Amino acid sequence: MDFMDRFRAALRIPTWWPAGAETGDAAAEAPLLKFQDFLAASYPAFHRVAERRLLSPYLVLYRWPGDAAAGSNDPVLFIAHYDVVPAEAEKWSVDPFGAEMKDGFIYGRGTLDMKATLINLMEAAESLCAEGFKPRRDIWFAFGGDEERSGTIGAKGAAKWFAAEGLRFAWALDEGTPLAEDQINGLDSPIALVSIEEKGILNLYLTVAQEPGHASMPPKTQAAEVLARALCRIAAKPFPFKLNPTVESFFRQLAPLMPGIKGFAMRHARILGPLFFRVAASSPAVAALLRTTVAMTQLEGSVADNVLPSKVRAVINLRMLPPWTTESATAFIKKLINDERVQVSAREPMTDPVAANPAYRQSGWPEIQAALGEAWPNVPILPFIMPGATDSRHYQELAGGIFRFNPYKLGAKELRGIHGHDERISLENLKRGLKFYTALLRGL
């Protein structure tokens, strides 16, 4: 098999978690174990050199030993996951696990999130090992099988194992933001968005109870009415704007690439203050960089159309921008609601924001920038903030800096496929990704 054959074989392993399955379910874990076996069988040169630690169906670690004579450089960690979200097959134009190739793309669940990155890493390491290359420092790979379920067994278990071994990394690289193309109005050329920090995540459950009964005799004030008013209060007063240092740096470096008034506004965002926020927030994507966001994701009520529910519930999903934390954001929401009838409780997954390393440009950034130049010449690289949650948050105490980046040029259509329908990756992106990771590993 060649590179493309191996990638397509990886996509055909259905590593999604069935609804209702519990940890330890042999049938649910079988595809995860199959994927681990697939890696061992597909990359013999790498496995002859690397130390493999199979800790569970949700975690496999590799240590690629560095050249001891080259010095005592701290190791580097690469993070990836092989589990995927389920796919609604009836809404796809192809088999989600068929790895069909057409029109310059490979379709399949996990193409972008994130088997392409994992396989690119393995392909790059395999080719380098086959030619006898030895890195100057230890390189570790941590591959998890439950990232889509918050990584509480895989990544969290790996972090615990590394800490027990006394290991600390110069820097780490995980999935993240891509080369953005046609996503910023007024910008015609792609830019590489390398996230150096991550927003926090918090799920709040808003619950209102009432006496259940027949729908023919509703009470004067119904639980759904109380809950609706609470949601309206939340919608009426969003979290305040804040110009985060990472976001400010992003706008400042983007400004020279933008024409006219837009570039001026980005360059002077802090001086313009409220005016800048008002204009920039017209785009939901930009607004997400400037405040803690609240998404109303779930509503629950009665089990029947003629029964008053004993309780109604809404779930809101917050993505927190520093300095907000799970505690302060919960307090903010409770103050907005200001109604004791609405019970507010936090549920997993939740995590505080992961701050950027102030010295991120000293270690990791230069190596990523050099590899990017090999794969995508003349593409500007800008610091960014990761709006979603990644496994890397579990390693924040173990690495000098954490970077979140996918070396793929993605338009809006490709981005919609992540966790959506007809997820796909172009053959060009796969080839450029291989070039990126080969150059990155060779430079270590």
C-alpha positions in Angstrom: 0.0 0.0 0.0 1.1 3.6 -0.6 0.3 6.7 1.4 -3.2 7.3 0.0 -4.1 3.6 0.4 -3.0 3.6 4.1 -4.9 6.9 4.7 -8.1 5.5 3.2 -7.7 2.2 5.2 -7.5 4.3 8.3 -10.8 6.1 7.4 -12.6 2.8 6.9 -12.1 1.8 10.6 -15.3 3.2 12.2 -13.8 4.6 15.4 -16.9 6.4 16.6 -18.5 5.8 19.9 -22.0 4.3 19.9 -24.7 6.2 21.9 -25.3 4.5 25.3 -22.1 2.5 25.3 -20.1 2.5 28.5 -16.3 2.4 28.9 -15.3 -1.2 28.8 -17.8 -2.2 26.2 -15.9 -4.7 24.1 -17.9 -4.1 20.9 -17.5 -0.3 21.2 -13.8 -0.5 21.9 -13.0 -3.0 19.2 -12.6 -0.4 16.4 -10.2 1.6 18.6 -8.1 -1.5 19.2 -8.2 -2.2 15.5 -6.9 1.2 14.7 -4.0 0.8 17.1 -3.2 -2.5 15.4 -3.4 -0.9 12.0 -0.7 1.6 13.0 1.6 -1.1 14.2 1.2 -3.1 11.0 1.3 -0.2 8.6 4.5 1.6 9.7 7.2 -1.1 10.3 10.3 1.2 10.0 9.0 3.5 12.7 8.0 0.7 15.0 11.5 -0.8 14.7 12.9 2.4 16.1 10.2 3.8 18.4 9.1 2.6 21.8 5.4 1.8 21.9 3.3 2.0 25.1 -0.2 0.7 24.6 -2.0 1.9 27.8 -5.7 1.3 26.8 -8.0 1.2 23.8 -8.0 5.0 24.3 -4.3 5.7 24.4 -1.2 4.7 22.6 2.1 6.5 23.2 5.3 6.4 21.2 8.8 7.6 22.1 11.1 8.2 19.1 14.5 8.4 20.8 16.7 11.3 20.0 20.5 11.3 19.5 22.0 11.4 23.0 25.2 12.9 21.6 23.3 15.9 20.3 22.7 17.3 23.8 20.0 17.4 26.4 17.2 19.2 24.6 13.8 18.8 26.1 11.5 16.4 24.2 8.7 17.6 21.9 5.1 16.2 22.0 2.7 15.6 19.1 -0.9 15.1 20.0 -3.6 13.5 17.9 -6.7 11.4 18.2 -8.1 8.6 16.2 -11.7 8.6 17.4 -14.4 10.4 15.3 -17.9 11.6 15.8 -20.8 9.5 14.4 -22.1 10.2 10.9 -25.7 10.4 9.7 -25.1 8.2 6.7 -28.5 9.0 5.1 -27.4 12.7 4.8 -24.1 12.0 3.1 -23.7 11.8 -0.6 -21.2 8.9 -0.1 -20.5 6.2 2.5 -19.1 8.1 5.5 -16.6 5.2 6.1 -16.0 4.3 2.5 -13.1 6.6 2.0 -14.3 7.4 -1.5 -12.0 9.4 -3.8 -13.5 11.8 -6.3 -12.8 15.1 -7.9 -9.5 15.6 -6.1 -10.9 14.9 -2.6 -11.1 11.9 -0.2 -14.5 11.8 1.6 -15.0 10.2 5.0 -15.7 10.8 8.6 -12.4 11.8 10.3 -10.7 13.1 7.1 -10.1 16.5 8.8 -10.9 15.7 12.4 -8.4 14.3 12.6 -7.1 11.2 11.0 -5.3 13.2 8.2 -3.0 14.8 10.8 -2.3 11.5 12.6 -1.6 9.6 9.4 0.5 12.5 8.0 2.6 12.3 11.2 3.0 8.5 10.9 3.9 8.7 7.2 6.5 11.4 7.9 8.0 9.5 10.7 8.0 6.3 8.7 9.8 7.8 5.7 12.4 9.5 8.0 13.1 6.3 9.9 13.4 4.3 6.7 16.1 6.7 5.5 18.0 6.3 8.8 17.2 9.8 10.2 17.6 10.3 14.0 16.2 13.4 15.7 18.4 15.5 17.9 15.9 15.2 20.8 13.2 12.7 21.9 10.0 13.1 20.1 6.8 11.7 21.7 3.5 11.0 20.1 0.3 10.8 22.2 -2.7 9.4 20.3 -6.0 9.3 22.0 -9.2 7.4 21.4 -11.8 9.5 23.3 -11.1 13.2 22.4 -14.6 13.5 21.1 -15.8 12.6 24.6 -13.4 15.1 26.2 -10.3 13.0 26.4 -10.9 12.1 30.1 -9.3 8.6 29.6 -6.9 9.0 26.7 -5.3 12.5 27.0 -5.9 12.9 30.7 -4.4 9.4 31.3 -1.4 10.3 29.1 -0.8 13.5 31.0 -0.9 11.6 34.3 1.5 9.0 33.0 3.9 11.7 31.7 3.8 13.5 35.1 4.5 10.3 37.0 7.5 9.7 34.7 8.8 13.2 35.4 8.6 14.2 31.7 8.2 17.8 30.6 8.1 19.0 27.0 9.7 22.0 25.4 6.5 22.4 23.4 3.5 20.5 22.1 1.5 20.5 18.9 -2.1 19.5 18.6 -5.0 19.9 16.1 -6.3 23.4 15.8 -6.9 26.3 13.4 -6.0 25.9 9.7 -4.8 28.0 6.8 -7.8 30.1 6.3 -8.9 30.8 2.8 -11.9 33.0 1.7 -13.0 33.4 5.3 -12.1 37.0 6.0 -13.8 39.6 4.0 -11.3 41.7 2.1 -8.5 39.2 2.3 -7.9 37.3 -0.9 -4.8 35.3 0.1 -4.6 32.4 2.7 -3.1 33.0 6.1 -1.9 30.4 8.6 -3.7 30.7 11.9 -1.6 29.0 14.7 -3.5 29.1 18.0 -1.3 29.7 21.0 -4.1 29.6 23.5 -7.5 28.1 23.9 -10.9 29.3 25.1 -12.5 27.6 28.1 -15.6 25.5 27.8 -18.6 25.3 30.1 -22.0 23.7 29.9 -24.7 25.1 32.1 -28.0 23.4 32.7 -30.9 25.8 33.5 -33.8 23.9 35.1 -37.2 25.0 36.3 -39.5 22.6 38.2 -43.3 22.6 38.5 -46.2 20.3 39.4 -46.9 17.9 36.5 -50.5 17.4 35.3 -52.9 17.5 32.4 -52.3 20.1 29.8 -56.0 21.1 30.0 -55.4 22.8 33.4 -52.2 24.8 33.1 -51.0 26.9 36.0 -51.0 30.7 35.9 -47.2 30.8 35.5 -45.6 27.8 33.7 -42.1 26.5 34.0 -41.5 27.0 30.3 -42.4 30.7 30.7 -39.9 31.2 33.5 -37.2 29.4 31.6 -37.9 31.4 28.4 -37.6 34.7 30.3 -34.3 33.5 31.7 -33.0 32.7 28.2 -34.2 36.1 27.0 -32.3 37.9 29.8 -29.1 36.0 28.8 -29.6 36.9 25.1 -30.2 40.6 25.9 -27.0 41.1 27.8 -24.0 39.2 26.2 -20.6 38.9 28.0 -18.6 42.2 27.6 -16.1 42.7 24.9 -12.4 42.3 25.6 -9.4 42.8 23.4 -7.3 39.8 24.4 -3.5 40.3 23.8 -3.4 37.3 21.4 -6.3 38.6 19.4 -4.9 42.1 19.4 -1.6 40.8 18.0 -3.6 38.9 15.4 -5.4 42.0 14.2 -2.2 44.1 14.2 -0.4 41.5 12.0 -3.4 41.1 9.8 -3.8 44.8 9.3 -1.1 45.2 6.6 -2.8 42.6 4.5 -6.2 44.4 4.6 -7.0 47.4 2.4 -8.2 50.8 3.5 -10.4 51.4 6.6 -10.4 47.7 7.6 -6.7 47.6 8.0 -6.7 50.9 9.8 -9.3 49.7 12.3 -7.4 46.5 13.0 -4.1 48.3 13.5 -5.8 50.7 16.0 -8.3 48.4 17.6 -7.4 49.3 21.2 -7.6 53.1 20.5 -11.0 52.7 18.7 -12.4 50.7 21.5 -16.2 50.5 21.5 -16.4 51.6 17.9 -14.1 48.8 16.8 -16.1 46.3 18.9 -19.4 47.4 17.4 -18.2 47.1 13.8 -16.2 43.9 14.3 -19.0 42.1 16.2 -21.2 42.2 13.1 -19.4 38.9 12.1 -20.1 36.0 14.5 -16.6 34.6 13.7 -14.9 37.8 14.8 -17.2 38.3 17.7 -16.2 34.9 19.1 -12.6 36.3 19.3 -13.7 39.3 21.3 -16.0 37.9 24.0 -17.2 34.8 25.9 -19.9 33.4 23.8 -23.2 31.7 24.8 -24.9 29.2 22.5 -28.3 27.8 23.5 -28.0 24.2 22.4 -30.7 22.1 24.0 -34.3 22.4 25.2 -36.2 19.7 27.0 -39.8 19.6 28.3 -42.7 17.2 28.4 -42.6 13.7 27.1 -46.1 14.2 25.6 -48.0 17.0 23.9 -50.8 16.9 26.5 -48.8 16.6 29.7 -47.4 19.4 31.8 -43.7 18.6 32.4 -42.4 18.2 36.0 -39.4 20.3 34.8 -38.1 22.0 31.8 -34.5 22.4 31.0 -32.2 24.3 28.7 -28.5 23.8 28.1 -26.2 26.7 27.2 -22.7 26.2 26.0 -20.2 28.8 26.9 -16.7 29.3 25.3 -14.8 31.5 27.7 -12.3 34.1 26.8 -9.8 35.0 29.5 -10.0 36.2 32.2 -13.4 34.5 32.6 -13.3 31.1 34.4 -16.0 28.5 34.9 -16.7 30.0 38.3 -16.9 33.6 37.3 -18.9 32.8 34.1 -21.4 30.8 36.1 -21.8 33.7 38.5 -22.4 36.1 35.6 -25.2 33.9 34.2 -26.8 33.5 37.6 -26.8 37.3 38.1 -28.3 37.9 34.7 -31.2 35.4 35.3 -31.8 36.8 38.8 -34.6 34.2 39.5 -34.4 31.6 42.2 -36.9 29.4 40.4 -34.2 28.8 37.7 -31.6 26.3 39.0 -28.2 26.7 37.3 -25.7 23.8 37.4 -22.5 23.2 35.6 -21.8 19.9 33.9 -18.8 18.2 32.3 -17.0 18.8 30.1 -15.8 22.1 31.4 -12.4 23.7 31.6 -10.9 27.1 32.2 -9.2 28.9 29.3 -5.7 27.8 28.6 -3.4 30.8 28.5 -0.7 31.5 25.9 3.0 31.1 26.9 4.3 34.7 26.7 7.6 33.2 25.3 5.9 31.2 22.6 8.0 32.7 19.8 11.2 31.3 21.3 10.5 27.6 21.1 8.1 25.8 18.8 7.0 28.8 16.7 10.2 29.1 14.7 10.1 25.3 13.9 6.5 25.5 12.9 7.1 28.6 10.8 10.1 26.9 9.0 8.0 23.8 8.2 5.2 25.9 7.0 7.5 27.7 4.6 8.4 24.3 3.1 4.8 23.2 2.6 3.1 26.5 1.9 5.7 29.1 0.7 4.9 32.7 1.3 1.9 32.2 3.5 1.9 34.5 6.5 1.7 32.9 9.9 -0.4 34.7 12.6 -1.0 33.9 16.3 -4.6 33.0 17.0 -6.9 31.7 19.8 -8.5 28.3 19.5 -12.3 28.7 19.9 -13.0 25.0 20.5 -11.6 22.5 23.0 -8.7 20.1 22.2 -6.9 17.3 24.0 -4.0 19.7 24.5 -5.7 21.3 27.5 -4.8 18.2 29.5 -1.1 18.8 28.9 -0.9 22.4 29.9 1.2 21.8 33.0 3.6 19.6 31.0 4.7 21.8 28.1 6.5 25.1 27.8 4.1 26.1 25.1 1.2 24.5 23.3 0.4 25.1 19.6 -2.9 24.2 17.9 -2.6 24.1 14.1 -3.7 22.1 11.1 -1.5 22.6 8.0 -4.4 22.4 5.6 -5.8 25.2 3.5 -9.5 25.1 4.2 -12.4 27.0 2.7 -15.8 27.5 4.3 -17.2 24.3 2.6 -14.5 22.1 4.1 -14.9 23.6 7.5 -18.6 22.9 7.5 -17.8 19.2 6.9 -16.1 18.9 10.3 -18.7 17.1 12.5 -21.1 17.7 9.6 -22.0 15.9 6.4 -19.6 15.0 3.5 -16.5 15.7 5.5 -13.6 15.6 3.0 -9.9 16.6 2.5 -8.2 17.5 -0.8 -5.4 15.4 -2.2 -3.4 18.6 -2.3 -3.9 19.2 1.4 -2.8 15.7 2.2 0.4 16.0 0.2 1.2 19.5 1.7 0.5 18.1 5.2 3.0 15.3 4.6 5.5 17.9 3.5 4.9 20.0 6.6 5.2 17.2 9.1 8.3 15.8 7.4 10.0 19.2 7.5 8.9 19.7 11.1 10.2 16.3 12.3 13.4 16.7 10.3 14.1 20.0 12.1 13.9 18.5 15.6 
